[in-house]
Amino acid sequence: MNFKIRSYHPSDLVSLYRICLLTGDSGSDASNLYKDPDLLGHFYAAPYAVLEPELCFVVTGDGSPCGYILGCRDSVKFFERCENEWFPVLRERYPLPEADDNSHDARIIRLIHEGHKIVDELKDYPAHLHIDLLPVAQGQGLGRKLIQIFTDKLRELKTPALHLQVGKRNTAAIGFYERVGFHLIIEFEYSIAFGMKLT
Protein backbone atom coordinates (compact mmCIF):
# COMPACT_ATOMS: atom_id res chain seq x y z
CA MET A 1 0.00 0.00 0.00
CA ASN A 2 1.24 3.47 -0.89
CA PHE A 3 1.03 5.80 2.14
CA LYS A 4 1.17 9.58 1.96
CA ILE A 5 0.69 12.42 4.43
CA ARG A 6 -0.97 15.60 3.24
CA SER A 7 -2.78 18.63 4.58
CA TYR A 8 -6.44 18.29 5.48
CA HIS A 9 -9.06 19.01 2.82
CA PRO A 10 -12.74 19.66 3.73
CA SER A 11 -13.71 16.52 1.82
CA ASP A 12 -11.83 14.52 4.49
CA LEU A 13 -14.27 15.40 7.25
CA VAL A 14 -16.43 12.28 6.88
CA SER A 15 -13.28 10.15 7.01
CA LEU A 16 -12.12 11.87 10.20
CA TYR A 17 -15.39 10.92 11.87
CA ARG A 18 -14.97 7.32 10.70
CA ILE A 19 -11.35 7.03 11.85
CA CYS A 20 -12.18 8.60 15.21
CA LEU A 21 -14.88 5.98 15.80
CA LEU A 22 -12.75 3.06 14.58
CA THR A 23 -9.98 3.99 17.04
CA GLY A 24 -12.23 5.34 19.80
CA ASP A 25 -11.94 2.49 22.30
CA SER A 26 -8.38 3.09 23.54
CA GLY A 27 -7.13 2.64 19.98
CA SER A 28 -9.58 -0.12 19.06
CA ASP A 29 -12.88 -0.06 17.16
CA ALA A 30 -15.64 1.63 19.19
CA SER A 31 -18.42 1.07 16.64
CA ASN A 32 -20.30 -1.36 18.87
CA LEU A 33 -20.20 1.02 21.84
CA TYR A 34 -22.10 3.96 20.36
CA LYS A 35 -25.63 4.24 19.02
CA ASP A 36 -24.71 7.52 17.32
CA PRO A 37 -21.52 6.92 15.33
CA ASP A 38 -20.79 10.66 15.05
CA LEU A 39 -20.57 11.50 18.75
CA LEU A 40 -16.86 10.81 19.24
CA GLY A 41 -15.98 12.81 16.14
CA HIS A 42 -18.15 15.74 17.28
CA PHE A 43 -15.93 16.14 20.32
CA TYR A 44 -12.49 14.76 19.47
CA ALA A 45 -11.95 15.33 15.75
CA ALA A 46 -14.28 17.53 13.71
CA PRO A 47 -13.96 20.83 15.62
CA TYR A 48 -10.21 20.83 15.12
CA ALA A 49 -10.48 20.25 11.38
CA VAL A 50 -13.19 22.90 11.04
CA LEU A 51 -11.71 25.56 13.32
CA GLU A 52 -7.94 24.99 12.82
CA PRO A 53 -7.55 23.18 9.50
CA GLU A 54 -3.94 24.35 9.13
CA LEU A 55 -3.06 22.01 12.02
CA CYS A 56 -4.80 18.97 10.57
CA PHE A 57 -2.84 16.42 8.53
CA VAL A 58 -4.21 13.25 6.97
CA VAL A 59 -2.59 9.90 6.21
CA THR A 60 -3.81 8.20 3.05
CA GLY A 61 -3.26 4.62 1.93
CA ASP A 62 -3.64 4.31 -1.85
CA GLY A 63 -5.50 7.62 -1.70
CA SER A 64 -7.97 6.66 1.04
CA PRO A 65 -7.72 8.42 4.44
CA CYS A 66 -6.59 6.02 7.16
CA GLY A 67 -5.21 8.27 9.87
CA TYR A 68 -4.76 11.82 11.05
CA ILE A 69 -3.13 14.21 13.46
CA LEU A 70 -5.01 17.34 14.45
CA GLY A 71 -5.05 19.87 17.24
CA CYS A 72 -4.75 23.51 18.13
CA ARG A 73 -1.99 26.00 18.85
CA ASP A 74 -3.67 27.65 21.86
CA SER A 75 -6.03 25.49 23.90
CA VAL A 76 -7.67 28.41 25.73
CA LYS A 77 -8.54 30.25 22.52
CA PHE A 78 -9.67 27.02 20.86
CA PHE A 79 -11.95 26.20 23.79
CA GLU A 80 -13.47 29.68 23.53
CA ARG A 81 -14.15 29.17 19.82
CA CYS A 82 -15.76 25.81 20.52
CA GLU A 83 -18.09 27.49 23.02
CA ASN A 84 -19.08 30.13 20.48
CA GLU A 85 -18.97 28.29 17.17
CA TRP A 86 -19.18 24.53 17.74
CA PHE A 87 -21.02 23.38 20.85
CA PRO A 88 -24.22 25.52 20.74
CA VAL A 89 -25.77 23.65 17.80
CA LEU A 90 -24.71 20.26 19.18
CA ARG A 91 -26.25 21.07 22.57
CA GLU A 92 -29.55 21.75 20.85
CA ARG A 93 -29.30 18.52 18.88
CA TYR A 94 -28.33 16.39 21.88
CA PRO A 95 -30.29 17.16 25.07
CA LEU A 96 -28.64 16.24 28.35
CA PRO A 97 -29.29 12.56 29.11
CA GLU A 98 -30.99 11.35 32.26
CA ALA A 99 -28.74 11.18 35.32
CA ASP A 100 -28.95 7.36 35.42
CA ASP A 101 -27.94 6.98 31.77
CA ASN A 102 -24.43 5.53 31.88
CA SER A 103 -24.15 4.69 28.18
CA HIS A 104 -21.15 5.70 26.10
CA ASP A 105 -23.37 8.05 24.12
CA ALA A 106 -24.48 9.78 27.32
CA ARG A 107 -20.89 10.25 28.46
CA ILE A 108 -19.93 12.11 25.27
CA ILE A 109 -23.15 14.15 25.26
CA ARG A 110 -22.33 15.30 28.79
CA LEU A 111 -18.85 16.32 27.62
CA ILE A 112 -20.43 18.37 24.83
CA HIS A 113 -22.63 20.15 27.38
CA GLU A 114 -19.79 20.66 29.85
CA GLY A 115 -17.42 21.97 27.21
CA HIS A 116 -13.66 21.88 27.52
CA LYS A 117 -12.06 22.47 30.90
CA ILE A 118 -8.83 24.35 31.46
CA VAL A 119 -6.38 22.21 33.43
CA ASP A 120 -3.98 24.34 35.47
CA GLU A 121 -1.15 21.81 35.22
CA LEU A 122 -1.22 22.05 31.41
CA LYS A 123 -1.15 25.84 31.03
CA ASP A 124 2.56 25.86 30.21
CA TYR A 125 1.80 23.52 27.28
CA PRO A 126 -0.73 25.63 25.31
CA ALA A 127 -1.08 23.50 22.17
CA HIS A 128 -2.61 20.04 22.19
CA LEU A 129 -3.18 17.24 19.70
CA HIS A 130 -5.07 14.07 18.85
CA ILE A 131 -3.57 11.38 16.64
CA ASP A 132 -5.27 8.23 15.35
CA LEU A 133 -4.20 5.60 12.84
CA LEU A 134 -6.26 2.69 11.56
CA PRO A 135 -4.55 -0.73 11.89
CA VAL A 136 -3.65 -0.76 8.19
CA ALA A 137 -1.48 2.34 8.74
CA GLN A 138 0.18 1.23 11.97
CA GLY A 139 3.73 -0.06 12.19
CA GLN A 140 4.83 1.97 9.18
CA GLY A 141 6.55 4.83 11.03
CA LEU A 142 3.66 7.12 10.11
CA GLY A 143 2.84 8.10 13.67
CA ARG A 144 6.37 9.40 14.22
CA LYS A 145 6.20 11.31 10.91
CA LEU A 146 2.87 12.86 11.87
CA ILE A 147 4.27 14.05 15.21
CA GLN A 148 7.26 15.57 13.40
CA ILE A 149 5.06 17.39 10.87
CA PHE A 150 2.77 18.68 13.61
CA THR A 151 5.56 19.88 15.90
CA ASP A 152 7.39 21.50 12.96
CA LYS A 153 4.21 23.44 12.18
CA LEU A 154 3.86 24.52 15.80
CA ARG A 155 7.48 25.71 15.86
CA GLU A 156 6.77 27.68 12.70
CA LEU A 157 3.85 29.29 14.58
CA LYS A 158 6.16 30.07 17.56
CA THR A 159 4.21 27.81 19.90
CA PRO A 160 6.35 27.04 22.99
CA ALA A 161 4.96 23.63 24.02
CA LEU A 162 2.17 21.12 23.53
CA HIS A 163 0.38 18.41 25.47
CA LEU A 164 -1.87 15.44 24.91
CA GLN A 165 -3.86 13.10 27.08
CA VAL A 166 -4.07 9.35 26.66
CA GLY A 167 -6.17 6.76 28.49
CA LYS A 168 -4.24 4.54 30.86
CA ARG A 169 -5.63 1.45 29.10
CA ASN A 170 -3.95 2.47 25.85
CA THR A 171 -0.54 1.08 26.71
CA ALA A 172 0.66 0.96 23.09
CA ALA A 173 0.03 4.69 22.68
CA ILE A 174 1.72 5.49 26.00
CA GLY A 175 4.87 3.69 24.86
CA PHE A 176 4.75 5.47 21.51
CA TYR A 177 4.52 8.94 23.06
CA GLU A 178 7.46 8.21 25.33
CA ARG A 179 9.53 7.02 22.36
CA VAL A 180 8.87 10.13 20.29
CA GLY A 181 9.95 12.53 23.01
CA PHE A 182 6.96 13.32 25.21
CA HIS A 183 7.41 13.47 28.97
CA LEU A 184 4.94 12.88 31.79
CA ILE A 185 3.23 16.01 33.12
CA ILE A 186 0.54 14.61 35.39
CA GLU A 187 -1.48 11.44 35.94
CA PHE A 188 -5.25 11.62 36.32
CA GLU A 189 -7.58 8.85 37.46
CA TYR A 190 -8.12 7.37 34.00
CA SER A 191 -5.60 9.21 31.80
CA ILE A 192 -2.07 10.52 31.57
CA ALA A 193 -1.04 13.95 30.30
CA PHE A 194 2.20 14.06 28.33
CA GLY A 195 4.03 17.20 27.21
CA MET A 196 6.75 18.38 24.88
CA LYS A 197 8.67 21.65 24.94
CA LEU A 198 9.24 23.10 21.47
CA THR A 199 11.59 26.01 22.18
C-alpha positions as CSV (number, residue, x, y, z in Angstrom):
1,M,0.0,0.0,0.0
2,N,1.2,3.5,-0.9
3,F,1.0,5.8,2.1
4,K,1.2,9.6,2.0
5,I,0.7,12.4,4.4
6,R,-1.0,15.6,3.2
7,S,-2.8,18.6,4.6
8,Y,-6.4,18.3,5.5
9,H,-9.1,19.0,2.8
10,P,-12.7,19.7,3.7
11,S,-13.7,16.5,1.8
12,D,-11.8,14.5,4.5
13,L,-14.3,15.4,7.3
14,V,-16.4,12.3,6.9
15,S,-13.3,10.1,7.0
16,L,-12.1,11.9,10.2
17,Y,-15.4,10.9,11.9
18,R,-15.0,7.3,10.7
19,I,-11.4,7.0,11.9
20,C,-12.2,8.6,15.2
21,L,-14.9,6.0,15.8
22,L,-12.8,3.1,14.6
23,T,-10.0,4.0,17.0
24,G,-12.2,5.3,19.8
25,D,-11.9,2.5,22.3
26,S,-8.4,3.1,23.5
27,G,-7.1,2.6,20.0
28,S,-9.6,-0.1,19.1
29,D,-12.9,-0.1,17.2
30,A,-15.6,1.6,19.2
31,S,-18.4,1.1,16.6
32,N,-20.3,-1.4,18.9
33,L,-20.2,1.0,21.8
34,Y,-22.1,4.0,20.4
35,K,-25.6,4.2,19.0
36,D,-24.7,7.5,17.3
37,P,-21.5,6.9,15.3
38,D,-20.8,10.7,15.0
39,L,-20.6,11.5,18.7
40,L,-16.9,10.8,19.2
41,G,-16.0,12.8,16.1
42,H,-18.2,15.7,17.3
43,F,-15.9,16.1,20.3
44,Y,-12.5,14.8,19.5
45,A,-11.9,15.3,15.7
46,A,-14.3,17.5,13.7
47,P,-14.0,20.8,15.6
48,Y,-10.2,20.8,15.1
49,A,-10.5,20.3,11.4
50,V,-13.2,22.9,11.0
51,L,-11.7,25.6,13.3
52,E,-7.9,25.0,12.8
53,P,-7.5,23.2,9.5
54,E,-3.9,24.3,9.1
55,L,-3.1,22.0,12.0
56,C,-4.8,19.0,10.6
57,F,-2.8,16.4,8.5
58,V,-4.2,13.3,7.0
59,V,-2.6,9.9,6.2
60,T,-3.8,8.2,3.1
61,G,-3.3,4.6,1.9
62,D,-3.6,4.3,-1.8
63,G,-5.5,7.6,-1.7
64,S,-8.0,6.7,1.0
65,P,-7.7,8.4,4.4
66,C,-6.6,6.0,7.2
67,G,-5.2,8.3,9.9
68,Y,-4.8,11.8,11.0
69,I,-3.1,14.2,13.5
70,L,-5.0,17.3,14.5
71,G,-5.0,19.9,17.2
72,C,-4.8,23.5,18.1
73,R,-2.0,26.0,18.8
74,D,-3.7,27.6,21.9
75,S,-6.0,25.5,23.9
76,V,-7.7,28.4,25.7
77,K,-8.5,30.2,22.5
78,F,-9.7,27.0,20.9
79,F,-11.9,26.2,23.8
80,E,-13.5,29.7,23.5
81,R,-14.1,29.2,19.8
82,C,-15.8,25.8,20.5
83,E,-18.1,27.5,23.0
84,N,-19.1,30.1,20.5
85,E,-19.0,28.3,17.2
86,W,-19.2,24.5,17.7
87,F,-21.0,23.4,20.8
88,P,-24.2,25.5,20.7
89,V,-25.8,23.6,17.8
90,L,-24.7,20.3,19.2
91,R,-26.2,21.1,22.6
92,E,-29.5,21.7,20.8
93,R,-29.3,18.5,18.9
94,Y,-28.3,16.4,21.9
95,P,-30.3,17.2,25.1
96,L,-28.6,16.2,28.3
97,P,-29.3,12.6,29.1
98,E,-31.0,11.4,32.3
99,A,-28.7,11.2,35.3
100,D,-28.9,7.4,35.4
101,D,-27.9,7.0,31.8
102,N,-24.4,5.5,31.9
103,S,-24.2,4.7,28.2
104,H,-21.2,5.7,26.1
105,D,-23.4,8.1,24.1
106,A,-24.5,9.8,27.3
107,R,-20.9,10.3,28.5
108,I,-19.9,12.1,25.3
109,I,-23.1,14.2,25.3
110,R,-22.3,15.3,28.8
111,L,-18.8,16.3,27.6
112,I,-20.4,18.4,24.8
113,H,-22.6,20.2,27.4
114,E,-19.8,20.7,29.9
115,G,-17.4,22.0,27.2
116,H,-13.7,21.9,27.5
117,K,-12.1,22.5,30.9
118,I,-8.8,24.3,31.5
119,V,-6.4,22.2,33.4
120,D,-4.0,24.3,35.5
121,E,-1.1,21.8,35.2
122,L,-1.2,22.1,31.4
123,K,-1.2,25.8,31.0
124,D,2.6,25.9,30.2
125,Y,1.8,23.5,27.3
126,P,-0.7,25.6,25.3
127,A,-1.1,23.5,22.2
128,H,-2.6,20.0,22.2
129,L,-3.2,17.2,19.7
130,H,-5.1,14.1,18.9
131,I,-3.6,11.4,16.6
132,D,-5.3,8.2,15.3
133,L,-4.2,5.6,12.8
134,L,-6.3,2.7,11.6
135,P,-4.6,-0.7,11.9
136,V,-3.6,-0.8,8.2
137,A,-1.5,2.3,8.7
138,Q,0.2,1.2,12.0
139,G,3.7,-0.1,12.2
140,Q,4.8,2.0,9.2
141,G,6.5,4.8,11.0
142,L,3.7,7.1,10.1
143,G,2.8,8.1,13.7
144,R,6.4,9.4,14.2
145,K,6.2,11.3,10.9
146,L,2.9,12.9,11.9
147,I,4.3,14.0,15.2
148,Q,7.3,15.6,13.4
149,I,5.1,17.4,10.9
150,F,2.8,18.7,13.6
151,T,5.6,19.9,15.9
152,D,7.4,21.5,13.0
153,K,4.2,23.4,12.2
154,L,3.9,24.5,15.8
155,R,7.5,25.7,15.9
156,E,6.8,27.7,12.7
157,L,3.9,29.3,14.6
158,K,6.2,30.1,17.6
159,T,4.2,27.8,19.9
160,P,6.3,27.0,23.0
161,A,5.0,23.6,24.0
162,L,2.2,21.1,23.5
163,H,0.4,18.4,25.5
164,L,-1.9,15.4,24.9
165,Q,-3.9,13.1,27.1
166,V,-4.1,9.3,26.7
167,G,-6.2,6.8,28.5
168,K,-4.2,4.5,30.9
169,R,-5.6,1.4,29.1
170,N,-4.0,2.5,25.9
171,T,-0.5,1.1,26.7
172,A,0.7,1.0,23.1
173,A,0.0,4.7,22.7
174,I,1.7,5.5,26.0
175,G,4.9,3.7,24.9
176,F,4.7,5.5,21.5
177,Y,4.5,8.9,23.1
178,E,7.5,8.2,25.3
179,R,9.5,7.0,22.4
180,V,8.9,10.1,20.3
181,G,10.0,12.5,23.0
182,F,7.0,13.3,25.2
183,H,7.4,13.5,29.0
184,L,4.9,12.9,31.8
185,I,3.2,16.0,33.1
186,I,0.5,14.6,35.4
187,E,-1.5,11.4,35.9
188,F,-5.3,11.6,36.3
189,E,-7.6,8.8,37.5
190,Y,-8.1,7.4,34.0
191,S,-5.6,9.2,31.8
192,I,-2.1,10.5,31.6
193,A,-1.0,14.0,30.3
194,F,2.2,14.1,28.3
195,G,4.0,17.2,27.2
196,M,6.8,18.4,24.9
197,K,8.7,21.7,24.9
198,L,9.2,23.1,21.5
199,T,11.6,26.0,22.2
